[in-house]
């Protein structure tokens, strides 16, 4: 985040009309609704600048790779847009 605002930014990432990812710019966990939960005692997958829920199994790997390769949320959103996804801010 650029420090200009204390407000958490939230976005939906869509593939066509289908929701692929919901993301916000704060450190947190990454959740997949298509994968089973981790076994008991296994820590959740965390990320240093994003909290996200993946909704489409077929693009989860691609979006996860873009997230891992990005230095911050803005870089991730730019990469997602270049890859053909649509981004909608959430108020």
N, C-alpha and C positions, 0 to 999 in steps of 0.2 A: 504494500500500500504506500502511497506517496506522502502520507502524513498530512495532507490537506484536510482530511476529515476523519473524525473518529467513528463514523458510521460504517458498519460492515457492508461491503458490496456483495450482492447476490446475483447470480445469473442462472439461466436455463440454457443448456446447449441442446439443440435439436438437430436431428437428421431427418430432413424432410419435415413432416409434421409430428414425428415421434420424439418424445423426450428421451435423450440419451444420458444426460448428466445434469445434476443440480450442484452448484458449487458456490462457496462463499470464501472471502479472502481473510481467513483466520486459520492459524494452525489447528489441526484436528485430525479426525479419523477419516478414512476412506471406506465407504460401505458399498457393497455390491448387493443389489436385490436379486440378482440371478444366481449367485453362488451361495452355497450353504454357509451358515455362520462358522467361525473358527471353532475348533474343539475347545472345551472348557480348559481354562488356564492359559490359553494362547492369547498373547496381547493383540489388540487390534492393530491394523495397518494404519500408521500415522503419516502425516505429511507436514513439512515445516511452514508452508504458507497457505494451505487450503484444507477445507473440510468439504467433502464431496460424497454424493450418492450416485452411483452408476446405475442406470436403468435399462440399458440395452446390452445384452450379453455379446452380441455380434460385433460391437465396436468398443467394448470395455478395454480390451488389450491395446487398441490404437490410442484411445484417449488416455489411458494410463501411461503409455510410453510418452505421449506429448507432455503430460504433466510432469513426469520424471525428468524430461529433458529441459524443462522451462525453469528460468531463474526466479520468476515471480508470476503473479496472476495475470498481469498484463501481457507478458510474453506467452503464457499459455493460451490466452484468449486470441491473440494474434495468430498463433500456430493453428488453433482450432478453426478459425475463420479461413485461413489459407487452405486447410484440408477440406473445406466445403461444408462445414457445419454452420448453422445459424445460431446466433447468440442473442438472447433476450434478457435485458436487465430485469430484475425483480425488485419492485419497490417495497 
